[in-house]
Amino acid sequence: MNLKNTVINAFNDNRHALIYTAGAVLTALGLGFGYIYLKKPKKLTRVGVVSQLVIYPIKSGKGVSVNTAECLEMGLKCGQLKDRQWLVITEDGKQVTGRQEPRLVLVTMTSEGEHLYLNGPSMEELRIPLNQKGNPVFNCRVFSDDIQGRDCGDQASLWLTRYLDSGKTFRLVQYESQMTPRRPVEKAPLFPASEKVVYPDIAAVMLLSEASVADLNTRLELDVTALRFRPNIVVSDCGAFAEDSWVQIQIGNVQLQRVMSCGRCIFTTVDPDTGIIDRKQPLETLKSYRLCDHSEKEIYKTSPLFGQYYHVKRRGRFQVGDPVYIMS
């Protein structure tokens, strides 16, 4: 047998092994390059700076501005205060918001040690324990969702009932970690299936720019502030509606992913400084120039869009003055 035949026979005898080896090498190279690509640092481009961080402990209650906050899976936290983890309800468990009781926007909740403090116009400050494990748990209704809340006691109920003074009895409830949160994806399919919220309308984090508010004010007779729209993060040093295009952003060591725009309702017509509902402005003006594209009508219907909802991709901390980066 000549040398040529010997080589051919050897190749035929081992070709399967050679093919498998080559395939393994190519697979390893592919995985290696893929790993390098995924681990490659994202490019960060500065697009603004955080001018305000706001926590709304009580749903529809007054915002508490903070300098530093933790950004958790279900929203902002500072000390004992967590964003929208307290809820005012009627005796039968239905949520009460500023849409029904506009003066609720003037109720402030703060904390110190193991106590919460409620304040409101013409009311004496009320101090209640932060934890009241012996109190009953109510089944509550937030829009069409069921969720639980631990009753904060009779003192809080009497205080709210006297303050709102609308002929009804109100109670304050608090979410606890062992309770089942709500799933936004059940109402808005654009949200990740993993997204969880407590008492917010639909999302854990909402961001708005000062420039967008300034643009709106050029069209109004009376100026409004960013707090009219209840954002958690207010951004300065950017153009009007720049936030509409920020898909992935990083602030501090927090990473956020844009989900959808915030469709606005009549709650925007409640003045956060007076608790008076106008029922017209700025909602009507927003409808004149901030309606969605026809292709998105099924999502937003007739609601004007103002601000952006974000999903928390990486928890962490941020503070006022932090740069806002888009990731690419």
N, C-alpha and C positions, 0 to 999 in steps of 0.2 A: 504493500500500500504506500503510495507516494505521500509526500508531505501535505499536498493540497487536500487530499481525501482525509488525511488524519485530522486536519484542522476543521474541515466541514463536519466530520463525525463528532468531534469534541463539542463543537458549537451546538449541534442538534441535540446531543445528550444533555447539555446544560442550559438550553435556551430558556426553559421555563424559570429556572433559578435566576438567570440574568434578567429576564423580564420583571420578575418579582422584586429583585434588588433595585433595578432602575425605577420601578414604580414607587418603592419605599423611599428612595432618595428624593424623587420629585415631590412626594407628599411631604416629607420632612422640610424640604426647602420652602414649599408653599405655606406650611404652618409657621415656619420661622419668619418668612416675610410678612405673613398676616399678623403674627404677634408683634413684630416691630412696628407695623403700621398702626395697630390698635393702641400700642403703648406710646406712640409718637405724640409728644405734647401738642395740644391744640394751639393754634395761633390765636392770640388775644388782641383785640383791637378796642381801644378805649372809645366809648360812645357817650359817656355822661358821668355824673357823680350823684351819689345818694344825698338828697337834701333833707328828707324826713323818713323816719321809720315809725309806723303807727300800729298800735295794738288796740283792738276793740274787744275788751273782755266779755262784755254783754252784747249779744246780738242786737243791733240797732242802738246800742248805747254810745256814749261819747268816746271818741278815740283818745288814747293815751300816747302821747309822743315820747319816744325813748331814744337815747343816743346809741345804744348797743342792744342787739337782740340775737337770740338763737333762732335759726330757721329750721324747724323740725318738719317731719313728714306731713303733719296736719296744721302747719302754720307757725306764726311767730310766737316767741315766748320771751318774757323778761321777768326774772324773779319768779314770783308765784303766779303772775298773770299770763294767761294763754289766750290767743286770739279766738274769740267767739266760742268759748267753752262754757259760758253761762247763758241761760235763755229765760226770758219772761214768758210765762204761759197762762192761759185761762184755767179755770178749775177742771175743765174736761181735757186738758193737756194740749190744746192748740197753741201754736206759737203766736206771740204778739210782737210785731215789728213797728218801725216808724211809719209804715204805710197806714196802720190802723191807729196808732197812738204816737203822733209826731213828737210829743214832748219827751218821749223816751230817749231821744238823741241828746238830751241834756243831762242824763244820769251818768255819773262818773263812778267807776269802780277802781279802787286802788288797793294795795296790800301792804301789810307790815307784819313781819313775823308770821304768826299762825292766824292772823285775822284779815278779813276783808273789810273795806270801808265803802259805804254808799253815800254819795252826795248828790243833791239836786237843788234847784232854785227854791228858796223859801222852806227848805227842809233841814231838820237837824241831822247831822252826820250819824249814820248807823254803823255800828261795829258788830260783825258777826264772825263766828269761827270759820276758818277756811275749810276744815273738814268736819262734817256732821254725819258720821257713818251710821248713827242710829236713826236717822230720818228715812222716811219712805222713799222709794224710787218710783217715779212717774213714767208712764208710757206717753211720749210726746209726739206731736205731729208737726213736722217741719215741711211745709208745702205738702207734698203727697207722700213723704217718707216717714217711717216710724223710727224713733230713736228714744233711748231712755235718758233720764236725768234725775240726779239725787236732789230732793227738796232741800232748800237752804233754810227752812224754818219759818215759824209763824211771824217772827219779828220782821223778816225781810218781806214777807207777804203783806203785812199791815202797812209797812213803809211804802211799798210800791202802789198798793191800793189807794192809800191816802194821797200819794203824789199824783198819780194819773187821774184820780177823781172822775171816773167815767161811769160810775154805777156798777162796776164789775169787780170781782175779786181776782187778784193776780198773784202768782207765785213765781219764785225764782228757783231755777234748778241748775245743777252743775253736772257736767259730764265727768265720768271717771274712767280710768284706763281699761277696766275690765268690761266696759260696755261696748256694744257693737256699733262702730261708726257707719256713716252713710257712704254709698258708692256713687260718685258723680256720673260714672259711665252709664248708669241705668237711665239717666235723664239726657245726657249729652255724650253721644258715642265717641266724640273726639278725645275724651279723657282716657288715659291709660286705665286698664282694668285694675291696676294696683292702687289707683288714687283713692284716698280716704279723707273724709271731712267729718266735722262734728255738726255745728249749727250754722255755718255760712250758707249762703244761698246755694253755691255750687262748687267753689274752688277754695283752696287753702291760701293762695297768695295772689294778690292783684297789684299790678304796677301801673303807674300813670306818670307822665312827665309834666313838669311845670309849663313847658312851652305849649303843650296841648291845651292846658287850662287858659293860658294867656291868649291863645288863638280864639278860644270860645268867647272870652271876655270882650274881644273886639267886636263881637256880634250881639252883645247883650247891653241892655240899659243899665243894669246893676251887676257889678262884678261878683263872681263867686270864687271860692278858694278850692284848692285840691281836696280838702276834707269834705266838701259837699259830695264827693264821689267815693269816699271811704276806701282809699287805697292803703295797702300795707307799706308799699315802697313808693316814694316820690323821687323822681330823678330830675336833676337840673343839668344845664350845660349841654343841651341837645336841641334838635329842631322839633317843631310841632309834629306830633304823630310819628316820630322816629321809632317809638316803641312798637309800632305795628309790624315792623320788619325784623325785630330782634328774636330770632328763633331759639338760640341757646346763649345764655348769658352767665357770667360769673361775677359775683360781688363778694369780696372777702374770700373765704374758702367755700362759699355756697355756689352751687350750680343749679340753674333753673332752666326749664324747657317750656317754651311757649306752647299753650294748648289751643286757645281761641281768644277772640275779642270778648270784651264784657258788654253784653247787651243791656241797655239802660231802661229803667222803668220810672214810675211816678215817685219813687223814693228820692230821686234826685231833686225833686221840687221842695223837699223839706230843708229849711235853713238850719244848719247845724249850730248856729249861734243863738237862734231864737226859739227853735222848735215849732215854727209856723210852717204849714204846708201851703204852697202856692198853687199846686196842681197844673201849672203851665210851664214855667221857666225853671231851669234852662232846657227842659226836655223838648219843648216844641222847637227851639232853635237847633238843638242837636239833630232833630229829625229832618231839618231842612238841608243838612249837608253831611251827615254822618251815617246814612243808611248803608246797608251792605250791598255788595254786588248781587245782581239777579241770580247768579249761580249759587249763592249762599242763603237764599230766601228760606229754604227749608230749615236751616240752622237758626237763623236770627229773627225770622219773620219781619215784623215792622219795628223792632227795637233799634235805636241808634247805637253805634259802637263807640265806646270811650274807655280806654284803658285795656290792659291785657291780663288774662289769667295765665298763671304759670304753675307747672308741676315741679316739685322739688326733686331734682335728680341726685344731689349730694347735699346732705345736711351740714350745718356748720354755723359760723357766727359772722355777722357783718355789723357795720356801724355807719352812722352819719359821716359823710366825708369820704367814704370808700368810692373808688372809681368803679364804674360799671363797664364791663368788657363784653363784647360779643365774641363767641367762640367759633372758629372755623378750622 
